[in-house]
Every structure is written in structure tokens, then in C-alpha cells.
Amino acid sequence: MESIPIRIRKETKESLTKFRMHPRETYDEVINRLMESQVDGEPVSEETLKAIEEGLADIRNKKTRELNEFCDTNGI
């Protein structure tokens, strides 16, 4: 495995150390695991995209309700 040096602040290294799953885990493994955890492998469905667009249209057209209105009318 080829490696290259990178510069990080001391505080960053200390933070990465806290993310180690075990003492021998390398910083490369920690960084890769953290990056992979931020990627959603499942694409957004057409149905979800449509619902988002409808919601945004409602907001633009001021078809919204205050949260307390929703809670009061639904007994929450």
C-alpha cells in the first residue's frame, strides 16, 4: 500500500483517535470508515423526489401550517 504524508492539526488527530474502533486501527481506516458512513448507497426514489417537490411547492405557495396548529387539531 502506497502512503503519502498529510498535514492535520493536533486537535484533528486527537479527534480521529477518539473515533478508533480499536487501538491498532489506522487513521486511514478511521477516515475511510467515517467517509463511507456519510454516503447513502440507496438512491432517492421517484416517489420521494415527487413528495419533496410537492412540499417545496406548498412552501412557495404558502400552503403551510404552524406546528402548534397541527398538534392542536390532532390531539398531540
Secondary structure, DSSP 8 states (H G I E B T S, - for coil): ---------HHHHHHHHHT-SSTT--HHHHHHHHHHHT---S---HHHHHHHHHHHHHHHTT----HHHHHHHTT-
